[in-house]
Amino acid sequence: MNESDLLEELTIKDLLDKYPYSKEFFNINGLPIDDVKISIRDYINSLGYVFLEDMGLNQEDLLKRFRSFMDRMKAIREEPAFNIRDITILGGRNKSEKPEEIDLKICIGEIICIVGPTGSGKSRLLADIEWMAQRDTPTRRQILINGSVPPRDWRFSVEHKLVAQLSQNMNFVMDVSVGEFITLHAQSRLIDNSEIKTQEIVFHANQLSGERFDMNTPLTSLSGGQSRALMVADTAFLSTSPIVLIDEIENAGINRKKALELLIGQNKIVLIATHDPLLALMGNKRIVVKNGGIKKVINTTSNEKKGLLRLTEIDNILMKYRESLRNGQLLEIGDELLC
């Protein structure tokens, strides 16, 4: 008896317990589960002719569909991990055809800030990284993965998506709760114990946002800051993309420092397009983009790190006043702003 036959002999309860993702087979085919004690084969054979006719199937067709579904899910779970240690940007040319004299290696756990005026080419740089450019884009840059040219099929593979983007504006339209939304995402990633993972994500999201929310909060009722906090935590724990792009997180209304710590703590490379000096100095490096090319790369200096301490103190003071405003308190402006 082969593995597919063994699966068909399992009771529905045993199947769901051993392979939680198998529940999606029933959901996507609109199959009601009334008795979890019968085997999959007996369940499918018990389905009425009229019900199956509406699906355009017979019992054997549905069994074949079940086998195909389970085989595909097994293949996905057994695929090798998308293991990225570092990426390297080999310079191309700017809009004036001037060579970029750059050979930049970025490692997991680093925070890289991208700065430059509007229209300078920041988006093009990010697109080159996302699509693993091989001298075949307008900039003629080349992207190496772990020091080597990536396999050709990675460039067009959903499983090998390099960059997860957190855009500046996020609006949810799904009529579900926060818990249901995250659980669906976890299940789509074939995560075991999706309920525990969902609780973990909501907990960490609440560490980033001002007003707390819970698992039962309607997704569409979240504020902009709460939505961004939820997606930062979701990306940290569920996204398989090794690189996270954050666009202007300074306008997100969340704890920026904790957000970055959360992401790099999950072995992500964090790229930040920002105009905020506090964020820029939190990074390990700054990529300066101008005229469509990388003008230079600046390693954050020890003096800048000292300046970051002072900027953080000022930011904490401003945060204290923001919280006072939110809580409806009078602002008592102290001497700390005058120092």
C-alpha positions, 0 to 999 in steps of 0.5 A, a space after each residue: 500500500 503506497 502513501 496516498 492509499 494510507 492517507 485515504 484510510 486515515 479518519 478525517 480527525 487523524 488526517 487533520 491532526 497529523 496534517 493541519 493544512 489538509 483542512 484547506 482541501 475541504 475548504 477550497 472544494 466546499 466539502 462539509 465535515 459532519 463526521 470526523 470518525 470516518 476515513 477519507 475514502 469512505 467520506 468521499 464515497 458517501 458524497 451524493 451524485 448530485 453534489 459531485 455533479 455540481 463539481 463536475 466530478 465523480 468519487 474517483 476524480 475527487 480522490 485523485 484531486 485529494 492525492 494531488 493536493 496532499 502530494 503538492 503540500 508535501 513537496 512544498 514542505 520538503 522544499 529546501 529552505 531559501 537560505 540567504 546569508 548575504 547579497 552583493 551589489 555589483 555596480 552598474 551605471 547611473 543616468 549619465 552612463 558614469 560607472 558605479 564604483 561599488 561592490 557592496 556586500 550586505 549580510 543577514 542582520 544588517 540595517 541598510 538605509 537608502 537616502 537620496 532626493 525624490 527621483 534619484 533612483 532609490 526605487 530602481 535600486 530596490 527593484 534590481 535587488 528584488 529581481 536579482 538583476 544580472 546586467 539586464 536592467 537599465 542600471 546594468 547592476 548585478 546581484 549575487 546571492 551568497 557570493 554567486 549568481 543565483 539560479 535562473 528560475 529563482 528570479 521568477 519564483 514565488 518561493 524565492 521572493 527576495 524582498 517583502 515590502 512594507 509600504 507607507 500606506 496600508 488599508 485592509 479590506 478583508 472583513 475578518 478579525 486580526 486573529 483570523 487574518 494572521 491565522 490564514 496567513 500562517 496556514 498558507 505558509 503551512 506553519 504548524 501550531 498556527 494559533 500559537 504563532 498568531 498569538 505571538 505576532 499579535 503580542 509583538 505588534 502591540 509592543 510597537 503600536 500605541 493603542 492596543 488591539 487583540 485577536 478579536 479586533 476587526 481588521 478594518 478598524 485598525 488605525 494606520 499605526 496599528 496596521 503597520 505594527 501588525 504587518 511588521 510583526 507578521 513580516 518578521 515571523 511569517 515572511 520567507 523573504 530574507 530582505 524587508 523594505 520599509 518605506 518611511 517608517 518615521 511616519 508610521 506612528 510605531 516604535 521605530 527602534 523596536 520594529 527594527 530590532 524585531 526584524 533583525 532578530 528574525 535574521 532579516 536584512 532591513 532596507 529603509 528608505 528614509 529622511 529621518 536622521 535617527 533612523 539613518 544612524 541606526 543603520 550599519 550603512 547608508 547608501 546614497 543614491 543620486 542621478 540614478 546611481 549609487 554615489 557612495 556608501 557610508 559606514 556609520 561612524 563611532 561619532 555618529 553613534 554617539 550623536 545617535 544617543 543624543 538624538 534618541 534622548 531627544 526623541 524619547 522626550 518628544 515621545 513623552 509629550 506625544 503620549 501626554 497629548 494622546 492621554 489628554 494631559 497638559 504639556 509641562 515643557 521642562 528644561 530638558 528641551 533647553 539643554 
